[in-house]
Amino acid sequence: MKSRRSFLGKTALLAGAALVGKPLKLNSKPIEKPAPLPSLKGRKVLFLYGGWPGHEPDKFKDYMVPWMEAEGAEVSVFDNLEPYTDKKLMAETDLVVQVFTMAQI
């Protein structure tokens, strides 16, 4: 007795075999040039770091903050989570980068 599962399995196998060797064409439009990434120039960035020292948040801060500043961002750096309670600061912030583990607000 032939089951439906057997039929479907064989059908899928045949369909897969028919596709082998043929290029799969999902999009016929060629990709031209990717859109440029947004600029950090003039953006206000809030960088929060700290928590468990095993994750080495200082190293990431020392790497990212100079790069963001070189890209033209105005970076405010905090080693605590207090800025989240400052409504004015949060309203003026364009980007929040948080590198914090095992902490409490």
C-alpha positions as CSV (number, residue, x, y, z in Angstrom):
1,M,0.0,0.0,0.0
2,K,1.4,3.4,-1.0
3,S,1.1,6.2,1.5
4,R,0.7,9.9,1.0
5,R,4.0,10.5,2.8
6,S,5.8,8.2,0.3
7,F,4.3,10.0,-2.6
8,L,5.2,13.4,-1.3
9,G,8.7,12.3,-0.5
10,K,9.2,10.9,-4.0
11,T,7.7,14.1,-5.5
12,A,10.1,16.3,-3.5
13,L,13.0,14.1,-4.5
14,L,12.1,14.4,-8.2
15,A,11.6,18.2,-7.9
16,G,15.0,18.5,-6.2
17,A,16.7,16.4,-8.9
18,A,15.1,18.5,-11.6
19,L,16.6,21.7,-10.1
20,V,20.1,20.2,-9.7
21,G,22.4,21.8,-12.2
22,K,20.1,24.8,-12.9
23,P,21.0,28.1,-11.3
24,L,18.4,29.4,-8.9
25,K,17.3,32.8,-10.0
26,L,15.5,34.6,-7.1
27,N,15.9,38.1,-8.3
28,S,16.4,39.1,-11.9
29,K,17.5,42.6,-11.2
30,P,21.2,43.0,-10.7
31,I,22.4,44.6,-7.5
32,E,24.1,47.8,-8.5
33,K,25.7,49.8,-5.7
34,P,24.7,49.4,-2.0
35,A,23.3,52.4,-0.3
36,P,25.8,54.3,1.8
37,L,25.7,53.9,5.6
38,P,24.2,56.7,7.6
39,S,26.8,59.2,8.9
40,L,27.6,59.8,12.5
41,K,28.6,63.4,11.7
42,G,26.7,65.7,14.1
43,R,24.9,62.9,15.9
44,K,24.7,62.8,19.7
45,V,25.8,59.4,21.0
46,L,25.3,58.1,24.5
47,F,27.9,55.4,25.3
48,L,27.3,53.4,28.5
49,Y,29.8,50.8,29.6
50,G,30.6,48.8,32.7
51,G,29.3,45.9,34.7
52,W,31.2,42.6,34.9
53,P,34.9,43.3,34.1
54,G,35.3,39.8,32.5
55,H,33.5,41.1,29.4
56,E,36.2,43.9,29.2
57,P,33.9,46.9,28.6
58,D,36.8,49.3,28.9
59,K,38.5,47.7,25.8
60,F,35.4,48.2,23.7
61,K,35.0,51.8,25.0
62,D,38.6,52.5,24.1
63,Y,38.0,51.2,20.6
64,M,34.6,52.6,19.8
65,V,34.6,56.1,21.3
66,P,37.6,57.4,19.4
67,W,36.2,55.9,16.2
68,M,32.8,57.5,16.7
69,E,34.4,60.9,17.5
70,A,36.6,60.6,14.4
71,E,33.4,60.0,12.4
72,G,32.1,63.4,13.7
73,A,29.8,62.2,16.5
74,E,29.4,64.0,19.8
75,V,29.9,61.2,22.3
76,S,28.9,61.3,26.0
77,V,30.5,58.5,28.0
78,F,29.2,57.1,31.3
79,D,30.3,54.1,33.4
80,N,26.9,53.8,35.0
81,L,23.2,53.6,34.0
82,E,22.1,56.9,35.5
83,P,21.7,58.6,32.1
84,Y,18.6,56.6,31.5
85,T,16.9,58.6,34.2
86,D,17.7,61.9,32.6
87,K,14.8,62.7,30.3
88,K,16.4,65.7,28.7
89,L,19.6,63.8,27.8
90,M,17.6,60.9,26.4
91,A,15.4,63.2,24.3
92,E,18.6,64.8,22.8
93,T,20.3,61.5,22.1
94,D,20.4,60.0,18.5
95,L,22.1,56.7,19.3
96,V,22.6,54.7,22.5
97,V,25.5,52.2,22.7
98,Q,25.3,50.1,25.8
99,V,28.0,47.7,26.8
100,F,26.8,46.7,30.3
101,T,26.3,43.3,31.8
102,M,25.1,42.1,35.2
103,A,23.9,45.4,36.5
104,Q,20.7,46.8,37.9
105,I,18.9,50.0,37.0
